Amino acid sequence: MISDEEALKRFSLRKRLFAIVGQVDNGDLPAGSPMFFYCWYCSDLVDELPEDYTTVPKRYCDECSELISRKLLLEERDRVIYPEFDTL
């Protein structure tokens, strides 16, 4: 298992990367296209479901779920506990 500090550094890098990459706007897709769902914390793609999906999409990617289980992130959107070294 990696250290808490290393895990948060990796989270910070993922968050920055996916901010650059961007997300698919489901509203811009033609009818019948799959729906894309992103991690509430880092914006990584977590689910791609058919337009008529009936299951609840994942909220967090596996990496952020691990940080939540380690109590390094709160299980809420936009309330992140950062160590002092992180400047996001």
HELIX and SHEET records of a PDB file:
HELIX    1   1 ASP A    4  VAL A   21  1                                  18    
HELIX    2   2 ASN A   26  ASP A   28  5                                   3    
HELIX    3   3 ASP A   62  SER A   69  1                                   8    
SHEET    1   A 2 MET A  35  TYR A  38  0                                        
SHEET    2   A 2 LEU A  45  LEU A  49 -1                                        
END                                                                             
